[in-house]
Amino acid sequence: MTHILRTLALPAVAILVVAGCAELPQPAAPACPACAECPQCPPPARPAETRYQQTPFAAIPGWQGATFAPGVRAFAAGCPRLAQSHPLRRACDNAPAAVAGDERTARQFIEESFSAWAVVSAEGTAEGLITGYYEPVLPGSRARTDRFRHPVYGVPEDIVAVELESVNPELKGMRLRGRLEGPRLVPYWSRAQIESRVPLRAPVLAWVEDPVELFFLQIQGSGQIELARGERLRLGYADQNGHPFRSMGRYLIQRGELSLEQSSMQGIKAWAAANPQKLREALDSNPSYVFFHELPPADATPGVANGPVGSLGAPLSAGYSVAIDPRSVPLGAPVFLATTMPLSSQPLRRLMAAQDTGGAIRGAVRADFYWGTGSEAGTLAGRMRQQGRMWILWPRDQAQPRP
């Protein structure tokens, strides 16, 4: 799903220097030193410093009263995306029987197949930030109209992606985005530049009414466009312009427009409605811009995961899929989460599946809770900023989790 931007964002000079190190076309210039010594090349991506502490099930808050069957179904939905050599493969092979059974069968499967490992930061901190995200639904049209005037773009024809693993193996999974200007690779257009370019060299997948809703669609990384006759167009993250994500809420706080307590998604939308003359500048404070691609329609079969596709490549399960930092939590693993409901002290303790990642989801004890599709899910997601703890469930025959 790639909500909140999966990309390495670099300033313009750094893009050019790294491009030189990667031997991409550039104007004649002194040779670039090896990237490890290049002062403007990005530092290697350091693995998250995480510790794992084996924990008896009985010592996990809420374990005894938890319901396991929905979490087992979410875990099983991701199993087809795991390689045959993956440490979770044996558990995956046994999951169908647990899915077909009752709650007792699901609990037995979990407790007999896995050990629990508390996720702890290198400093020994066992609690971290738990936020929420969702799949928005926007009214829209396939064609531009007086009402629907804001384009939802597919991937531009002129965007260039550079895989940084070719520069430095420690940068595996990261890439630069840019565009060619003659023989030079330069930064791709920022949000402000994209909004002012008519037309952008990109396909338009749909047109929507509200630029603020489009902005939040990009932050979530996926969503649906509801067309006039009730048909829904499902969109997934395809790429991003390579610019760093900047929080609009933080921008508004720094300018005294909102207080910290008002800077939720709902608070930002209310501010935008009351301040249309300031909106464009506020939107452009975030130079990052997301491009989409069209996905197959959602599966309406009851009990089947039918959310947007997460980083694992499997559809997300509302209320039972979570985005994590894959440097700390293995993608695809079952995770027991102990936190509280949004803006509440009511316990929220359940078995979930680590099936997504996000650019803002960084750190050992850090997760983003997928609430589902539509406005109700959006309300919960927008208000969620809780403290919580996490336990990875890892096969009993493995020494400890291996991200």
KEVEX-129210 format. One record per residue: x, y, z of N, C-alpha, C in turn; residue in three letters. Coordinates in steps of 0.001 Angstrom, whole numbers, padded with zeros to 6 digits, always signed. Layout:
REM KEVEX-129210
XYZXYZXYZALA...
END
This chain:
REM KEVEX-129210
+000829-001209+000000+000000+000000+000000+000866+001264+000000MET+001975+001168+000680+002900+002299+000745+002257+003586+001175THR+001619+003588+002320+001103+004840+002845+002246+005653+003410HIS+002103+006958+003392+003081+007903+003923+004462+007673+003344ILE+004543+007300+002138+005728+007467+001313+006916+006586+001635LEU+007160+005620+000802+008348+004804+000906+009365+005295-000094ARG+010256+006139+000306+011256+006650-000633+012399+007277+000126THR+013544+007340-000516+014661+008075+000049+014665+009440-000602LEU+014446+010489+000172+014378+011847-000368+015700+012549-000132ALA+016241+013167-001193+017526+013842-001097+017425+015225-001703LEU+018233+016182-001209+018272+017472-001854+018844+017367-003252PRO+018645+018434-004035+019036+018395-005440+020504+018064-005625ALA+021372+018670-004838+022805+018427-005009+023132+016975-004762VAL+022519+016393-003728+022797+014998-003412+022342+014098-004537ALA+021203+014405-005169+020736+013591-006286+021777+013577-007393ILE+022327+014743-007692+023301+014819-008770+024567+014066-008419LEU+025032+014187-007172+026268+013519-006779+026107+012016-006806VAL+024984+011520-006231+024776+010081-006247+024596+009585-007667VAL+023920+010374-008503+023779+009972-009889+025144+009826-010542ALA+026072+010736-010201+027417+010626-010735+028102+009367-010258GLY+027926+009049-008975+028523+007835-008433+027968+006603-009124CYS+026692+006679-009554+026060+005544-010205+026367+005514-011703ALA+027189+006477-012182+027601+006550-013571+026425+006796-014503GLU+025458+007592-014050+024399+008022-014945+024888+009221-015759LEU+024212+009567-016858+024661+010701-017678+024758+011975-016866PRO+025834+012735-017072+026025+013994-016372+026993+014851-017177GLN+027011+016144-016943+027962+016989-017645+029387+016701-017194PRO+030365+017067-018037+031757+016845-017680+032078+017547-016375ALA+032728+016819-015458+033044+017355-014131+034116+016485-013530ALA+034801+016968-012489+035777+016122-011820+035118+014827-011355PRO+035907+013768-011381+035363+012457-011011+034815+012480-009594ALA+033686+011816-009415+033091+011711-008077+033841+010653-007293CYS+034263+010922-006072+034927+009885-005285+033968+008756-004967PRO+034515+007665-004469+033673+006526-004095+032591+006987-003144ALA+031390+006430-003305+030249+006943-002556+030462+006895-001057CYS+031206+005918-000561+031410+005826+000877+032158+007037+001413ALA+032927+007720+000537+033699+008865+000978+033108+010184+000506GLU+032022+010111-000266+031464+011304-000880+030648+012075+000145CYS+031016+013310+000511+030339+013997+001611+028881+014289+001344PRO+028448+014288+000075+027054+014606-000200+026245+013384-000597GLN+026869+012208-000589+026104+010991-000812+025362+010652+000479CYS+024203+009985+000384+023440+009693+001598+024169+008684+002463PRO+024046+008776+003787+024657+007773+004648+023961+006438+004439PRO+024675+005326+004656+024039+004024+004510+022841+003902+005441PRO+021824+003180+004989+020651+002957+005838+021030+001996+006957ALA+020978+002460+008172+021349+001618+009298+020167+000760+009727ARG+020422-000507+010032+019321-001323+010513+018805-000795+011844PRO+017514-000938+012058+016954-000505+013335+017576-001325+014452ALA+017952-000673+015531+018569-001369+016653+017464-001891+017555GLU+017279-003190+017523+016152-003821+018188+016616-005016+018996THR+015986-005196+020139+016217-006391+020947+014919-007181+021025ARG+015054-008489+021219+013894-009366+021330+013992-010141+022634TYR+012934-010102+023404+012907-010779+024696+011804-011828+024676GLN+012196-013091+024805+011195-014153+024801+010277-014002+026018GLN+008978-014152+025777+007978-013862+026798+006949-014981+026855THR+006639-015504+028047+005554-016494+028146+004225-015864+027723PRO+003390-016637+027072+002098-016109+026641+001314-015515+027803PHE+001368-016177+028946+000578-015730+030093+001011-014369+030606ALA+002223-013934+030246+002732-012639+030721+002384-011491+029787ALA+001732-011789+028670+001372-010750+027699+000007-010173+028073ILE-000095-008866+028261-001382-008259+028641-002472-008549+027617PRO-003579-009081+028098-004721-009332+027228-004691-010638+026465GLY-003628-011415+026606-003507-012654+025833-004643-013634+026137TRP-004910-013843+027411-005898-014860+027779-007287-014532+027259GLN-007656-013251+027195-008993-012876+026745-009096-012522+025277GLY-008003-012621+024552-007997-012203+023147-008704-013214+022247ALA-009232-012719+021127-009808-013561+020076-008749-013735+018991THR-008512-014970+018556-007392-015245+017661-007792-015522+016216PHE-009016-015983+015982-009384-016418+014630-009221-015324+013572ALA-009667-014056+013796-009480-013035+012744-008007-012761+012443PRO-007160-012751+013477-005735-012532+013254-005084-013676+012500GLY-005528-014904+012767-005008-016055+012029-005409-015965+010561VAL-006651-015524+010293-007071-015356+008896-006225-014296+008195ARG-005928-013202+008911-005087-012159+008318-003689-012691+008018ALA-003118-013437+008957-001793-014039+008737-001820-014963+007534PHE-002843-015820+007448-002924-016779+006346-003069-016083+004996ALA-003731-014918+004973-003899-014187+003713-002560-013743+003144ALA-001566-013566+003996-000248-013154+003524+000670-014300+003171GLY+000303-015516+003543+001198-016663+003334+001574-016911+001874CYS+000652-016737+000905+001059-016977-000486+002185-016072-000967PRO+002453-014978-000265+003510-014059-000678+004863-014401-000065ARG+004922-015423+000807+006177-015801+001459+006847-016940+000697LEU+008166-016852+000548+008926-017857-000193+008905-019200+000539ALA+009138-020267-000211+009166-021601+000390+010270-021741+001436GLN+011321-020936+001306+012436-020999+002258+012235-020098+003476SER+011135-019366+003531+010905-018418+004627+010713-019166+005947HIS+011245-018627+007064+011077-019296+008363+009616-019528+008764PRO+008699-018728+008213+007281-018880+008553+006554-019895+007668LEU+007287-020521+006751+006630-021370+005763+005876-022542+006389ARG+006474-023215+007380+005808-024368+007993+004515-023945+008680ARG+004561-022821+009388+003343-022316+010021+002293-021984+008956ALA+002727-021423+007844+001795-021115+006759+001127-022384+006232CYS+001903-023452+006112+001337-024695+005589+000271-025265+006515ASP+000372-024976+007815-000600-025470+008791-001753-024498+009022ASN-001629-023265+008493-002634-022236+008761-004015-022546+008187ALA-004135-023158+006978-005478-023389+006444-006393-024180+007374PRO-005845-025176+008070-006662-025956+009000-007147-025090+010146ALA-006273-024173+010608-006662-023279+011696-007723-022293+011240ALA-007603-021806+010005-008586-020865+009467-009951-021522+009345VAL-009957-022791+008957-011219-023513+008770-011875-023894+010088ALA-011111-023866+011177-011639-024282+012464-012292-023153+013234GLY-012519-023400+014525-013160-022406+015378-012113-021614+016148ASP-012565-020804+017097-011657-019975+017886-010668-020832+018673GLU-011136-021918+019214-010249-022802+019978-009135-023349+019086ARG-009482-023725+017857-008480-024237+016917-007459-023155+016574THR-007924-021910+016388-007015-020806+016059-006034-020555+017202ALA-006528-020530+018438-005640-020319+019589-004632-021459+019710ARG-005094-022683+019525-004198-023836+019618-003100-023750+018561GLN-003478-023358+017349-002495-023207+016279-001422-022194+016658PHE-001827-021047+017188-000867-020011+017555+000038-020488+018684ILE-000533-021032+019719+000263-021389+020902+001160-022594+020671GLU+000786-023478+019736+001631-024643+019452+002683-024356+018382GLU+002426-023354+017525+003337-023087+016407+004387-022036+016714SER+004081-021118+017648+004911-019939+017824+005360-019750+019266PHE+006456-019006+019409+006878-018409+020669+006689-016902+020552SER+006522-016242+021680+006326-014788+021677+007619-014095+022070ALA+007940-013024+021337+009150-012247+021577+008766-010770+021677TRP+009006-010173+022826+008739-008743+022997+009724-007939+022160ALA+009220-006908+021481+010066-005999+020703+010488-004866+021631VAL+011797-004668+021742+012356-003671+022670+013427-002885+021930VAL+013473-001588+022150+014503-000767+021511+015867-001067+022125SER+016909-000601+021448+018266-000816+021954+018456-000192+023328ALA+017681+000845+023636+017776+001515+024934+016948+000805+026001GLU+016248-000247+025621+015445-000984+026574+013995-000537+026670GLY+013551+000343+025770+012183+000839+025808+011240-000164+025151THR+010201-000560+025875+009262-001558+025370+007996-000923+024809ALA+007789+000374+025028+006605+001063+024518+006988+001976+023371GLU+006047+002149+022440+006289+003043+021327+004987+003590+020787GLY+005092+004349+019698+003951+005051+019126+003161+004141+018182LEU+001845+004112+018380+000937+003376+017504-000016+004389+016873ILE+000040+004526+015568-000851+005422+014833-001807+004581+013984THR-002655+005251+013199-003604+004527+012376-003656+005063+010958GLY-004067+004219+010016-004294+004653+008643-005496+003902+008071TYR-005932+004306+006892-007157+003751+006330-007160+003920+004815TYR-008202+003415+004173-008375+003559+002734-009524+004540+002494GLU-009231+005759+002051-010300+006736+001831-011129+006427+000584PRO-012351+006932+000573-013236+006841-000591-013617+008265-000980VAL-013287+008671-002202-013555+010024-002687-014553+009986-003836LEU-015514+010898-003876-016341+011011-005081-015482+011526-006226PRO-015759+011055-007424-014941+011496-008551-015527+011093-009880GLY-014735+011286-010932-015186+011050-012294-014003+010610-013149SER-014312+009844-014192-013270+009472-015161-012907+010651-016053ARG-013827+011580-016187-013608+012745-017051-013644+014023-016219ALA-012944+015047-016684-012936+016333-015987-014287+017021-016160ARG-014821+017558-015077-016076+018305-015122-015908+019583-014304THR-016929+020407-014285-016867+021624-013470-016715+021286-011988ASP-017304+020174-011572-017194+019772-010161-015886+019064-009881ARG-015516+018130-010750-014311+017317-010519-013176+017878-011380PHE-012306+018661-010753-011289+019419-011494-009856+019080-011114ARG-009672+018202-010118-008326+017907-009619-007905+016505-010065HIS-006814+016412-010832-006433+015112-011396-005749+014194-010384PRO-006048+012908-010516-005326+011858-009796-004389+011224-010820VAL-003099+011436-010652-002135+011056-011684-001619+009631-011512TYR-001404+008988-012679-000595+007791-012734+000876+008180-012808GLY+001733+007206-013037+003181+007453-013055+003555+008273-014285VAL+004267+009388-014101+004664+010218-015244+005598+009486-016209PRO+005508+009873-017467+006359+009262-018488+007824+009632-018311GLU+008099+010787-017708+009473+011286-017680+010174+011092-016339ASP+009574+010328-015415+010243+010116-014139+011281+009004-014289ILE+012438+009195-013678+013537+008241-013742+013810+007742-012333VAL+013877+006425-012158+014157+005824-010856+015540+005180-010896ALA+016341+005446-009875+017688+004893-009761+017729+004007-008524VAL+017956+002705-008710+018070+001784-007589+019433+001986-006922GLU+019426+002365-005651+020673+002719-004981+021502+001512-004569LEU+020930+000324-004648+021723-000868-004354+022902-000991-005309GLU+022743-000457-006529+023841-000501-007490+024979+000427-007094SER+024675+001392-006216+025694+002312-005717+026331+001773-004448VAL+025484+001275-003562+025944+000796-002261+025009-000316-001812ASN+025510-001543-001607+024624-002655-001223+023827-002391+000046PRO+024341-001517+000918+023619-001221+002157+022372-000381+001911GLU+022218+000123+000701+021043+000927+000356+019996+000099-000390LEU+020028-001209-000202+019069-002087-000857+017639-001662-000536LYS+016791-001630-001562+015400-001261-001373+015133+000226-001451GLY+016174+001051-001594+015989+002491-001704+016268+002946-003133MET+015629+004016-003505+015826+004514-004865+015711+006033-004897ARG+016309+006604-005918+016178+008029-006197+015198+008222-007340LEU+014456+009331-007298+013623+009713-008422+014130+011029-008986ARG+014081+011161-010277+014492+012405-010917+013946+012448-012336GLY+014459+013384-013108+014110+013495-014517+015345+013964-015264ARG+015395+013633-016536+016537+014010-017350+016308+015393-017950LEU+017312+016241-017799+017307+017565-018398+018560+017625-019265GLU+018403+017261-020546+019586+017051-021376+020307+015818-020859GLY+021624+015917-020626+022371+014762-020116+022376+014678-018586PRO+021675+015577-017905+021740+015651-016440+020498+015056-015800ARG+020715+014342-014699+019612+013887-013867+019356+014945-012809LEU+018172+015511-012801+017824+016573-011860+016612+016114-011046VAL+016338+016758-009918+015186+016356-009107+013888+016429-009899PRO+012983+015505-009600+011682+015565-010255+010906+016749-009684TYR+009822+017121-010385+009041+018276-009979+008489+018091-008560TRP+008500+019165-007784+007901+019162-006450+006378+019256-006565SER+005688+019145-005443+004226+019287-005460+003808+020615-006093ARG+004420+021713-005656+004038+023025-006191+004258+023080-007705ALA+005356+022500-008171+005637+022511-009604+004670+021626-010372GLN+004325+020466-009804+003369+019570-010460+002008+020252-010575ILE+001587+020907-009496+000283+021558-009501+000220+022715-010499GLU+001367+023310-010805+001369+024463-011711+001650+024080-013159SER+001999+022808-013407+002316+022376-014772+001046+021869-015457ARG+000736+022411-016595-000446+021981-017342-000032+021752-018796VAL-000090+020510-019299-000370+019317-018507+000921+018676-018032PRO+000843+017845-016977+001960+016995-016573+002002+015803-017521LEU+003195+015312-017799+003324+014169-018710+003014+012877-017960ARG+001755+012728-017573+001329+011563-016804-000128+011260-017134ALA-000513+009985-017108-001919+009652-017335-002776+010132-016163PRO-003982+010554-016448-004929+010933-015401-005897+009769-015211VAL-005877+009170-014007-006707+008004-013723-008133+008399-013369LEU-008289+009569-012740-009611+010050-012331-009484+011524-011975ALA-010652+012156-011778-010704+013543-011354-011535+013604-010077TRP-011082+014398-009095-011794+014501-007829-012120+015964-007524VAL-012956+016167-006524-013492+017485-006225-012624+018289-005267GLU-012071+017635-004271-011463+018325-003138-009952+018113-003108ASP-009148+019168-003236-007692+019001-003211-007171+018507-001862PRO-007892+018804-000782-007462+018338+000541-007666+016829+000651VAL-008807+016348+000168-009046+014900+000183-008023+014183-000695GLU-007664+014775-001825-006633+014194-002685-005290+014155-001956LEU-004990+015207-001223-003759+015272-000437-003699+014107+000560PHE-004795+013864+001259-004807+012773+002238-004864+011404+001562PHE-005449+011320+000384-005372+010080-000386-003917+009722-000658LEU-003114+010721-000994-001699+010474-001247-000964+010061+000025GLN-001319+010647+001150-000669+010275+002406-000997+008832+002767ILE-002254+008415+002574-002634+007039+002892-002000+006059+001910GLN-001779+006483+000674-001098+005642-000304-002005+004746-001118GLY-003308+004743-000837-004261+003980-001637-005649+004500-001321SER-006623+004111-002136-007980+004564-001878-008904+004164-003008GLY-010135+004642-002908-011133+004344-003924-011792+005635-004395GLN-012136+005660-005675-012883+006770-006259-014280+006251-006596ILE-015306+006857-005987-016676+006449-006250-017228+007272-007409GLU-017580+006588-008489-018059+007240-009698-019581+007439-009631LEU-020121+008144-010597-021513+008610-010541-022513+007474-010392ALA-022288+006352-011034-023259+005256-011012-022984+004243-009903ARG-022146+004605-008959-021869+003721-007841-020660+002829-008033GLY-020130+002774-009246-018925+001991-009500-017753+002609-008739GLU-016863+001768-008250-015694+002257-007532-014407+001884-008261ARG-013561+002869-008401-012234+002686-008987-011244+002565-007838LEU-010538+001451-007783-009589+001242-006682-008188+001617-007140ARG-007508+002422-006320-006172+002924-006654-005155+002451-005628LEU-003971+002120-006119-002872+001732-005246-001641+002576-005525GLY-000768+002639-004554+000489+003378-004693+001293+002812-005853TYR+001817+003690-006710+002661+003256-007824+004068+003832-007735ALA+004186+005115-007387+005507+005730-007283+005352+007083-006591ASP+006470+007765-006424+006511+009029-005699+007581+009897-006325GLN+007480+011203-006156+008356+012122-006894+009751+012279-006305ASN+010046+011624-005196+011396+011659-004639+011669+012787-003681GLY+010701+013664-003460+010892+014758-002507+010503+014301-001103HIS+011084+014905-000071+010800+014459+001294+009375+014796+001718PRO+008801+013925+002524+007479+014189+003088+007602+015216+004206PHE+006785+016261+004155+006723+017270+005216+005300+017309+005770ARG+005182+017289+007068+003877+017256+007708+003157+018594+007564SER+001964+018566+006998+001155+019778+006896+000696+020214+008287MET+000415+019244+009151+000031+019593+010517+001124+020360+011238GLY+002347+019920+011083+003473+020616+011729+003647+022013+011150ARG+003469+022130+009834+003557+023437+009183+002536+024396+009786TYR+001303+023931+009974+000252+024793+010509+000489+025134+011978LEU+001055+024208+012725+001385+024482+014125+002471+025549+014206ILE+003501+025414+013393+004622+026362+013426+004182+027771+013070GLN+003137+027883+012274+002641+029215+011881+001490+029704+012761ARG+001229+028983+013822+000205+029412+014753-001215+029245+014246GLY-001397+028485+013188-002737+028274+012642-003521+027226+013435GLU-002806+026232+013973-003422+025162+014752-002596+024880+015996LEU-003237+024391+017028-002516+023882+018189-002182+022412+017948SER-001343+021855+018789-000987+020448+018656-002235+019572+018744LEU-003138+019919+019643-004354+019127+019833-005278+019198+018611GLU-005177+020253+017826-006042+020433+016658-005458+019850+015373GLN-004258+019305+015447-003539+018960+014221-003809+017543+013727SER-004963+016981+014074-005361+015695+013515-005806+015896+012073SER-006068+014794+011384-006573+014894+010019-007876+015683+009977MET-008758+015421+010951-010022+016140+010989-009812+017627+011240GLN-008862+017963+012123-008573+019363+012414-008000+020091+011212GLY-007133+019418+010463-006549+020025+009265-007623+020271+008209ILE-008537+019305+008037-009610+019482+007060-010511+020657+007445LYS-010800+020795+008738-011637+021911+009187-010923+023237+008948ALA-009614+023295+009217-008847+024517+008957-008880+024857+007465TRP-008706+023852+006622-008694+024085+005174-010020+024663+004694ALA-011131+024141+005228-012443+024645+004819-012642+026099+005233ALA-012019+026491+006364-012181+027859+006869-011163+028833+006302ALA-010123+028309+005638-009042+029180+005154-008671+028847+003706ASN-009607+028929+002779-009298+028555+001383-008198+029407+000763PRO-008051+030675+001217-007034+031549+000630-005617+031150+001044GLN-005493+030386+002111-004177+029945+002579-003881+028498+002204LYS-004839+027832+001596-004734+026390+001412-003605+025986+000487LEU-003468+026665-000658-002463+026249-001628-001062+026266-001030ARG-000741+027326-000301+000584+027410+000317+000781+026290+001334GLU-000266+025973+002085-000156+024909+003078+000055+023552+002416ALA-000696+023284+001351-000514+022026+000639+000898+021916+000068LEU+001385+023001-000497+002712+022989-001123+003849+022908-000114ASP+003536+023091+001178+004584+022928+002202+005096+021497+002238SER+004312+020563+001712+004763+019174+001575+005135+018937+000111ASN+006425+018945-000238+006815+018820-001649+006614+017423-002220PRO+006377+016442-001353+006203+015065-001824+004883+014907-002578SER+004888+014048-003590+003688+013828-004401+003644+012349-004796TYR+002487+011720-004634+002333+010287-004884+001558+010061-006174VAL+001990+009067-006946+001325+008651-008172+000719+007260-007962PHE-000402+006998-008637-001168+005783-008392-001250+004900-009636PHE-001753+003675-009417-002155+002817-010524-003475+002154-010156HIS-004215+001742-011166-005535+001163-010939-005392-000300-010541GLU-006194-000720-009548-006173-002079-009035-007470-002794-009394LEU-007474-004138-009335-008734-004864-009538-009737-004490-008462PRO-011034-004638-008741-012056-004324-007737-011884-005174-006485PRO-012383-004668-005357-012284-005392-004089-013115-006674-004139ALA-012611-007711-003483-013340-008968-003343-014398-008785-002253ASP-015646-009018-002605-016733-008814-001639-017089-010085-000868ALA-016289-011164-001027-016582-012419-000338-016419-012246+001164THR-017450-012589+001964-017331-012457+003425-016165-013279+003957PRO-015440-012699+004916-014332-013403+005547-013036-013366+004766GLY-013041-012776+003581-011841-012693+002751-011229-011303+002888VAL-009907-011249+003097-009232-009951+003181-009452-009208+001868ALA-009999-008002+001937-010315-007269+000703-009839-005830+000747ASN-008862-005543+001601-008316-004205+001667-007313-003958+000561GLY-006722-002791+000545-005670-002505-000436-004486-003428-000226PRO-003676-003569-001246-002510-004453-001167-001386-003750-000411VAL-000862-004412+000612+000231-003851+001398+001591-004211+000823GLY+002635-003837+001528+004004-004072+001049+004319-005544+000864SER+003666-006397+001650+003890-007832+001510+003370-008352+000179LEU+002432-007606-000442+001822-008046-001683+000489-008722-001480GLY-000004-008724-000233-001279-009348+000095-002295-008276+000473ALA-003600-008544+000272-004616-007572+000679-004652-007429+002194PRO-004847-006201+002657-004887-005924+004086-006250-006294+004668LEU-006245-006673+005945-007465-007019+006669-007785-005898+007647SER-008965-005294+007494-009349-004178+008359-009337-004599+009822ALA-008567-003852+010632-008495-004120+012057-007547-005223+012448GLY-006922-005889+011446-006043-007018+011780-004740-007007+010986TYR-004506-005963+010199-003218-005788+009530-002546-004556+010111SER-001224-004605+010179-000475-003513+010773+000758-003240+009921VAL+001110-001959+009797+002346-001570+009113+003438-001427+010155ALA+004629-001903+009818+005742-001939+010771+007026-001483+010081ILE+008083-001347+010852+009413-001115+010304+010029-002490+010048ASP+010236-002869+008782+010717-004222+008495+012138-004480+008957PRO+012845-003440+009408+014167-003648+009997+014063-004191+011416ARG+012867-004121+012004+012658-004587+013374+011685-005747+013474SER+010668-005731+012623+009623-006747+012660+009572-007438+011304VAL+009675-008761+011252+009655-009451+009961+008319-009271+009250PRO+008361-008834+008009+007149-008658+007214+006492-010019+007011LEU+005211-010094+007310+004471-011345+007189+004217-012047+008499GLY+004931-011661+009554+004816-012364+010838+003549-011976+011592ALA+002995-012892+012396+001938-012502+013322+002535-011617+014422PRO+001768-010625+014840+002197-009688+015883+001045-009517+016870VAL+001351-009636+018153+000332-009321+019156+000568-007886+019601PHE-000482-007072+019472-000397-005647+019767-001219-005333+021012LEU-000628-004608+021929-001334-004156+023138-001263-002638+023184ALA-002375-001983+022898-002438-000532+022913-003823-000124+023422THR-004283+001068+023082-005616+001526+023478-006338+002113+022275THR-007651+002207+022376-008459+002785+021308-008114+004262+021135MET-008357+004820+019936-008045+006236+019705-008699+007158+020722PRO-007909+008109+021244-008374+009095+022212-009089+008438+023388LEU-008548+007309+023846-009226+006545+024884-008210+005737+025685SER-008637+005322+026878-007839+004391+027672-008382+002970+027562SER-009391+002765+026704-009966+001431+026521-008947+000515+025858GLN-008641-000640+026454-007615-001515+025888-007967-001993+024477PRO-006959-002071+023643-007057-002635+022298-005933-003655+022192LEU-006272-004916+022354-005275-005981+022417-005705-007097+021484ARG-004898-007338+020467-005299-008360+019490-004134-008886+018683ARG-004367-010066+018106-003424-010684+017187-003591-010052+015818LEU-002483-009614+015214-002515-008951+013916-001424-009551+013022MET-001383-009104+011779-000364-009567+010843+000424-008376+010319ALA+001739-008479+010341+002628-007411+009850+002689-007512+008327ALA+001894-006696+007649+001740-006849+006202+001996-005586+005406GLN+002449-004518+006070+002655-003270+005338+003804-002505+005974ASP+004298-001508+005254+005351-000631+005749+004972+000799+005386THR+005750+001766+005848+005497+003159+005506+006700+004011+005826GLY+006879+005075+005063+008049+005927+005237+008144+006556+006608GLY+007001+006765+007279+007013+007371+008612+007028+006325+009719ALA+007000+005047+009356+006980+003973+010348+008411+003508+010543ILE+009076+004134+011479+010493+003885+011721+010742+003718+013212ARG+011449+002642+013568+011804+002413+014960+011393+001028+015407GLY+011961+000595+016515+011731-000766+016992+010271-000988+017378ALA+009758-000148+018272+008373-000300+018728+007552+000806+018059VAL+007103+000530+016857+006399+001531+016050+005473+000792+015097ARG+004210+001174+015040+003259+000483+014177+002175+001439+013717ALA+001566+001100+012584+000448+001841+012016-000695+000841+011824ASP-001790+001083+012504-002927+000169+012580-003866+000437+011407PHE-004132-000578+010578-005017-000399+009427-006469-000577+009860TYR-007254+000513+009749-008624+000512+010248-009648+000094+009202TRP-009320+000116+007922-010287-000280+006915-010584+000818+005922GLY-011772+000760+005314-012156+001642+004210-013278+002591+004625THR-013194+003842+004175-014297+004767+004340-014161+005743+005483GLY-015185+006566+005662-015115+007696+006588-015017+007282+008052SER-015733+006226+008446-015655+005784+009845-014253+005314+010188GLU-013645+004528+009281-012262+004098+009476-011329+005305+009501ALA-011626+006302+008653-010801+007509+008614-010856+008286+009915GLY-012016+008336+010533-012144+009034+011809-011278+008367+012871THR-011330+007046+012945-010526+006312+013927-009032+006478+013634LEU-008674+006351+012360-007263+006468+011990-006724+007858+012291ALA-007521+008887+011975-007069+010258+012177-006873+010627+013627GLY-007560+009932+014523-007471+010248+015946-006476+009361+016693ARG-005945+008349+016034-005118+007376+016748-003674+007840+016861MET-003256+008024+018076-001857+008345+018391-001616+007862+019818ARG-001511+006557+019961-001490+005917+021270-000103+005322+021556GLN+000126+004989+022804+001306+004222+023171+000941+002740+023158GLN+001906+001901+022854+001611+000477+022802+002861-000372+022860GLY+002635-001683+023005+003709-002676+023023+003429-003726+021967ARG+004489-004405+021531+004369-005382+020453+005153-006639+020786MET+004572-007785+020422+005242-009076+020538+005191-009772+019187TRP+006354-010155+018674+006415-010934+017435+006181-012396+017788ILE+005335-013067+017028+005154-014503+017174+006002-015182+016107LEU+006954-015969+016572+007964-016527+015680+008010-018039+015864TRP+008274-018803+014798+008245-020269+014907+009107-020795+016057PRO+008580-021798+016733+009263-022340+017914+010635-022921+017593ARG+010835-023370+016337+012125-023975+016002+013172-022939+015580ASP+012819-021652+015679+013766-020590+015342+014284-019927+016626GLN+015563-019553+016624+016171-018990+017838+015506-017695+018258ALA+015305-016771+017305+014630-015519+017574+014219-014907+016242GLN+013382-013879+016262+012931-013272+014993+014101-012794+014128PRO+013915-012916+012801+014922-012484+011837+014257-011560+010814ARG+014331-010239+011024+013733-009318+010047+014374-009481+008663PRO
END
